[in-house]
Structures are given as structure tokens and as C-alpha cells.
Amino acid sequence: MKTAQILILFVFVCCTTHSFAQVASDCVDAIPICTNTPYNGGVNGFGVDDFNGQRVDCNGFEAAVGESNSAWYRFRTAAAGQLGFNISANVNEDWDFALYQSNDCDNLGLPVRCNFFSNSKQNNFIGIGEDPSGDWANFQYEDWLEVAPGQDYYLYINNFSNSDSGFSIQFTGHIFVTNPNDALDCTIISQLLGGPVAACENDTVVLDAFTQDASYTWYRNDGTGNQEILGETSSQLEVTDSSQYSVRVAIDGEDDIYSAVQVSFSAVPIANEVSNAVVCSAEELFDLSQKDSEVLGNQNPSLVTISYHESFIDALEGINFLPRELSTPQNSRTIFVRAASAENPACFDAPQQFDLKRIESPELNFPEEAFLCENLNSVRIGAETTTPGYTYSWNTGQKSSFIDVTQVGEYVITVTNIQDGFSCPLSKTITVLNVLPSQISDIEINDFENNNTVKVIADTEGDWLYQLDELEPQTSNFFSNVFPGEHQVKLIDNRGCGYFSENILVAGFPKFFSPNGDNINDEWRITGLSKLDNPSIRIFDRYGRLLAQLYGANPSWDGTSNGLLMPSTDYWFQISYTDSSGQTVTAQYINNHFALRR
């Protein structure tokens, strides 16, 4: 079981219909590479274990033991810059790689880039740099490699699968922009015809075996052995078909020279016309993959790599891929399309573009809850005003921006902004709830003379506001520094279902008095009655017997009843007055308890 998880860059899928190029299963026989054209390859056996049965160290992680089915390549840099590569393979197969900076198979050291992670996501590509399909989330890619001239590298590719459909390697990076023809050193290839050749259909490849004072015999091998190409005796051979070609060079008095090369021609895909698309402002991402089917038409998706770009130049050069999950742009923009051969990205078509039009999604600013009050037959929900260009649709079948409902439940409105034949819908669910009536269950009044307080208590929990007289409604049910006198308190339903009010009386009075003749606190007195009509006070003992009745705006009690001194104990009182309707009422909620001390 493989344990290393490493990020890697580019990989290309090779079709089984193509014969493989040279295969080297051992490091000492590594196939030299000196161009960035794709190299089709495969594996044909275990070979000699170049790791001596040891686990491969990949950035501190231990990968699979040794080699299973491997292929080795080598190259030498001839310029400085950014270098990467893509390896494409069948998505159902598990390929790994490790890149070593070394010129000695017996002293490879640790890899500078590697990936031995299982292909559980069935990626088309692994490698170094950027996934050519624009899949930025492909964890089988590592960072670009910065190289200098004259550096030698060995590339180890391993097949951890039970099947082998082959693979294709293409080198990439800015080094091939600055040095398109000499980024890699071709002096490492000693054979006459050079390394494998990858071309596009309808191209003509010229093989050149020129040798002084020689004659030439050319052969073609399509899997059944070399077959002489009759009539071809020149030092050059023009080929237009995929095959393995070889030449025998005969020189008088010297041994014949044999050289062979694999030539592969890849089909050039067609990028079909793509319709314009729309992205709604409420959407965080636009999935470019939904346009793939239009680009492909009836082409096999496994043979074509589709990418999307910011500019036409980027599409032509196959650089700066846009992510498939594209963040919603602030404005409309043009997207450029590239369709490239999966096995040879140099074979591509990039004539198409489409506009990604941004349309503003409707703003549904109305509340998600509404309340059906007991004293109302209906409640209005939705948008009070209609926006031009918008359509409205309710799950009730109604088509207006708002509706009046008489039943509790969930109501769904879909508002659609339509522009130039494109539409951006947005839905919102409004829950209508029944609101039961409520009222004030209690009012706690603390009469402290200097700081009277009032606390309003509702009989049920709810979304309430509280108001004292004409003050601003507040969320707190507590009022302080309330002046003595008559007041109105309101319990307001913040959901729009009215209010409940009560009139209260706040009367300042001392909590005790001491009628002992010292002229200090000898009388018990109530303040705050001056604005009441016909106020009267009745004083009781603990058994409810009426002891005294006082009248006027500033009455007082001296602690006697019928001329008798009352004992030190607690006493109670009631306040009555005439209200605005002419009725005599008794003030409620007053904490009517005080003490007499002698």
C-alpha cells in the first residue's frame, strides 16, 4: 500500500492504438529526451530494481517498495528558467513518478519532485507545474522547477496498476518560451535519427540520416517486423503516418549503421462553437466544465483536453488556464477556448470564444417570517413594490410581488431577473406564524421617593417592545427614575400585532415613619398625588381593618386611629382616584406596605 501523498504537475493520456516508443525499465538505459514534444511510452516489465528493494523516499514519505513496472528517462537542461512536465495516462490506472537531479544512476539521491499518491480522483494528468485541463485542485501536481544550464536529471515513471495503456510525457514551462529550440541539450542523444517524434495529423516529418558517402535502405515496422520501404534510397524520408521507422546506412569498407525512431501523429481536435453563458451575481462560482460538451461535440472526451483562458494569446500558447470553478466576475467577460489532443497538446484548435454575461440576481430584502395576528384576517408577505424586468411566482400560483395570506404555513416566492433572453431566478421561503394575544401580567413598582422604578412583565414570551408614556419604545422592560404620578405603560408586539396598555400610579412614600413627638419623621406622607382627581387613601392593619382614610393631594397620617396610638408594626394602604372617564378606580401594582416604629 502506498503511503506518500505528494503534489505533482503535468501528465498526458496515451492511446493504446499507438505503438510505444523505446522503453527502458532500468536507470542505466534511460531514454534521452531533448525536446518538449510529447514522448509516448509504456512499461514492459520489472527490470533491474534500481532501489535495491528499498522504499522510495518521496519528500519524507515512504512510497511503495522499489519498482513494479517502470520506465526511465533522462535529460539535460541547456537554458535557465521554469520547467515542468505533464504525464497523461488512463484515468483508471495508477502511475507514479520521481524526478532526480543526478548524472549517476548509482547516486540518485532524493527526488527533487515526486508523486506516489494513489489516483483515487481518476485524474488525467500528473506532473510538475499546472494541470493543462485547468484543474487547480489536482493534488498530483507539484510546484514548477527552476533549472540552470547543464543540469542532468533522471525521470522515473512507475505503473502501480494491473493494466498498462501507456502514457505520454510533454515538457512545459517558460524555458520553452525563451528557448523554444534549445531549452534541452540534444547532445545526449547519440543515435542517428534522434529521439521519438510527436507530430500532428497532416504534418510531414522528415527523417534525416545523412552520412558522407553512404547508401540508405529505409524500413517501417507496424508491429509485424521491419518491412522495407521500396524506392526510398535517399538520406531523407518524409513520413505522414504513425509507425516505427528505421534506416540501414551502408558505407564502403565500414560496418553498416542502424538507427530507428518512433514517429507518432496525433489527431487535431476541433473546438466547436460555444454559446454565450450567464452567471448570476448571487452565485459564488461558475462551472466552466458545463461548456465542455459544446466544445467537444461528438468527439471522444478522453482524447481531448479542453481549457479556458483569459485571452486569445493565452489560448494559443496553452498557458494561464482559468480554473474550472471560476469565481463570479464583477462584470461580464469573454472566455477563450482551447481544445488540444490529450496525447500531444501541440495539436490544438483555439478559434472559439464566448461571453460570460453577469446578471444581477434579485435582492429579496423582505422578512423571512410574517405573523398572522388574532385581530387581523390576513397578513401581507413579499415585496411591497414591483421591480421592472422582474417576474414573480408563488407556490400558490399567484404572480404578483406580494400576496395577502389568511393561513399559517410556508410560502415560496421565486423572483426572476430577465435580461437579453437570460434569466437569474432567486427563491425565498416565508414562514407565516400565528400570534396569540398577550397582555401585561404584572407590573412591579418600587416607590423609593428618589428613584422610582417600574418593571413590566408580559404573560407570554414574545418579541416585545416596552413604552412608558410617550417615551421611545425600548426592548428592556425596566424603567428607572420614574416621577411620581399617573403613567401609561404599553406592551407592544414587535411583530406588528398591536399593543396592550395599562394605567399605573407611581406614588412616593417612606417605607417607615416614627411618630414619637421629636418632629422627625413623625408623619407618614405620600407624594405624587397632585395631578389626580379626588385622590383618597385608606390605611389598614394586617387584619384588613380600616384604620384611617385620607383625602387631598398631600395627605398625611400621624399613626393614630380614632384617637388611639397604633402599635409599632406593618400597615397597608390603597389609593383611589377619579379617572378620565369619571369612574372611581383603585391604583394597581403599588407596593403598598410600610412600617410604624415608636
Secondary structure, DSSP 8 states (H G I E B T S, - for coil): ----------BEE--TTS-------SGGG-EE--SSS-EEE--------TTTT-EEEETTEEEEES-SEEEEEEEEB-S-EEEEEEEEE-TTS-EEEEEEE-S-TT---S-SEEE----TT--SEEEES--TT--TT-TTEE--EEE-TT-EEEEEEEE-SS----EEEEEESTHHHH-TTTSB-GGG--STT-S-EEEETT--EEEE---TTEEEEEEEESSS-EEE-TT--SSEEEE-S-EEEEEEEEETTS--EEEEEEEEEE----------EEEETT-SEEEGGGGHHHHHTTS-GGGEEEEEESSHHHHHHT-SB--SEEE--SS-EEEEEEEEESS-TTSEE---EEEEEEE------S-SEEEEETT-S-EEEE-SS--TTEEEEETTS--SSEEEE-S-EEEEEEEEEEETTEEEEEEEEEEEEEE----EEEEEEE--SSS-EEEEEESS---EEEEETTS--BS-SEE-S--SEEEEEEEEETTSS-EEEEEEEE-B--SEE--SSSSSS-SEE-BS-TTSEEEEEEEE-TT--EEEEEESSS-EE-SEETTEE--SEEEEEEEEEE-TTS-EEE--SB--EEEE--
